[in-house]
Amino acid sequence: MENQNINELINKAKSSNQKKVIQKIVPILNKEVDEVQFSFYIEKELLKKLKMKALQNETSMKFLVNDAIKQFLA
């Protein structure tokens, strides 16, 4: 009995022509800057301050770190 009900539900689902949404994934072709992954240890308080600064400036920590390094090396 259960098997029959399951088969009826499967057939009903197959016959209902619901429109399926398919998400198109497009790769990024050009990167503005060639990047590599780099990790290091940072003082806990510096990390907290960095996070707060990023929130205040509505930017990413990555941007702030890259900008600070560029300024230091200039």
C-alpha positions as CSV (number, residue, x, y, z in Angstrom):
1,M,0.0,0.0,0.0
2,E,2.8,2.4,1.0
3,N,4.8,1.5,-2.1
4,Q,1.8,2.3,-4.3
5,N,1.3,5.7,-2.6
6,I,5.0,6.6,-3.0
7,N,4.9,5.7,-6.7
8,E,1.8,7.8,-7.2
9,L,3.5,10.8,-5.5
10,I,6.6,10.3,-7.7
11,N,4.5,10.2,-10.9
12,K,2.6,13.2,-9.8
13,A,5.8,15.1,-9.1
14,K,7.2,14.1,-12.5
15,S,4.1,15.1,-14.3
16,S,3.8,18.6,-12.7
17,N,5.7,20.9,-15.1
18,Q,7.1,23.2,-12.5
19,K,9.7,25.7,-13.9
20,K,13.1,24.9,-12.6
21,V,15.4,27.8,-11.8
22,I,19.0,27.2,-12.9
23,Q,21.7,29.5,-11.7
24,K,24.3,30.4,-14.2
25,I,27.9,30.5,-12.8
26,V,30.2,32.8,-14.7
27,P,34.0,32.7,-13.9
28,I,35.9,35.9,-13.4
29,L,38.1,36.3,-16.4
30,N,40.3,39.1,-15.5
31,K,41.7,39.9,-12.1
32,E,42.9,43.4,-11.5
33,V,45.9,42.4,-9.4
34,D,47.7,39.1,-9.3
35,E,47.2,37.7,-5.8
36,V,48.7,34.9,-3.6
37,Q,47.5,33.6,-0.3
38,F,49.6,34.6,2.7
39,S,49.0,34.0,6.4
40,F,50.7,35.1,9.5
41,Y,50.2,35.6,13.2
42,I,49.1,39.0,14.5
43,E,48.6,40.4,18.1
44,K,45.1,39.9,19.3
45,E,44.6,43.6,20.1
46,L,45.9,44.6,16.7
47,L,43.4,42.3,15.0
48,K,40.5,43.7,17.0
49,K,41.6,47.3,16.0
50,L,41.9,46.2,12.4
51,K,38.4,44.7,12.4
52,M,37.0,47.9,14.0
53,K,38.8,50.1,11.5
54,A,37.5,48.0,8.6
55,L,33.9,48.3,9.9
56,Q,34.2,52.1,10.5
57,N,35.6,52.6,6.9
58,E,33.1,50.1,5.4
59,T,36.0,48.3,3.7
60,S,37.7,44.9,4.1
61,M,40.6,44.0,6.4
62,K,42.4,42.8,3.2
63,F,42.2,46.3,1.7
64,L,43.5,47.9,4.9
65,V,46.4,45.5,5.2
66,N,47.4,45.8,1.6
67,D,47.2,49.6,1.8
68,A,49.3,49.8,4.9
69,I,52.0,47.6,3.4
70,K,52.0,49.7,0.2
71,Q,52.4,52.9,2.3
72,F,55.2,51.3,4.4
73,L,57.1,50.2,1.3
74,A,56.7,53.5,-0.6
